[in-house]
Amino acid sequence: MTAVNFDGEPPLALEAEILYEDFATGLRAHFLVHQMKACLGAGIHVIEHLWRLDVLRHPELRNQAVEEARPAQVVVVSAHGDGALPGSLKDWTTEWLPRRSKNALGVILSLDARLERLAAGLPFVHGFQHLLGKSPLDLVLCFGEGPIASALTERHEMNEHRREPLARLGDSGDWCYGIRESGINE
């Protein structure tokens, strides 16, 4: 049976692939996805696929996760972020990029709030920037559990050069930066 909304149309869906380091980072990623849902409205159906990063070391499981992520509009990578980019994440990203849907909007890196001041120098962030290369995907860096607001949903309102920040979070104390080829925009 196919779900329908009140207009008799299929509900709009947000499909998100969540790659997380541990239980705490998985919860943080789940929270971010549901913040995006709240920004998009009540008529949005969320489809989440969750994979722990250490499981992606196994080629068969990594391939399954890549296939599952193909239709995703958003990939959320949630990690503590104080080390180098894990090999399993490098492998997953390298395999996913050429197979992703043309509807993929971007990747959100959700890292611990304690690393906010170090954002520009984090090996985790630079490693992911390098992996994305010249990909047209938006890369959004978020710290802590603050609101992501409309970081990805506003991407359509940005100019052609996309040099503006994706989101500035006011009084919450949490910041979200848009990362481009030129670096971190504050």
Steps between C-alpha positions, in 0.01 A plus 500: 500500500634843404463787744316811379447843649168684532511606134522137388861557389800304626660683796817698445800316640840594630737207466810522718798270532651527847856385559597523866791421729322381816168513685530867601592618150222286351243671722639841404464415129145371549417827679642706209294311244185562699586869532514515121163324486353762733637778275348338192154455651263242640427340163854366465565130555854420620680188386820436695769240446759474776846346477771500764836597350691195628255268324591662167846339518342182364476528118167316472333717764658817360361415156157443653519839674607671175210345309259598776629859484464541124156671516582708810466876471715554809787311659569574866842401631503528875826449686701642785733646234818532704702252293574431138228394259439125552600274210154344498344843440753580226419172325123547536513857365723405207255226402185707562592820312481358145187298583299766685166630378488820298261620774768486770523843662793466730691356790475618858801442723375508858789528743539553874430854623838513678674511158326812371798732547728255318277458193742645246780264602321170559652210302155335498350800319789546257496129419132516413542818294771324302277196440217713364741683272309695238174322570198731474375378838466747784715417801364628829694487824302507824621496857301362790130442510386850410238562234604439144212725399491530125864434416418272209147613421619856433762383250263581214486866605876544485662672206679317220843538662378365835744700710257587782478299820238228489373587845574731787347390824430798722470474876524122526878498541529233231630587155460347161749582224477448128821366356600581145815462294624826651469370859269557791257787469405654831 
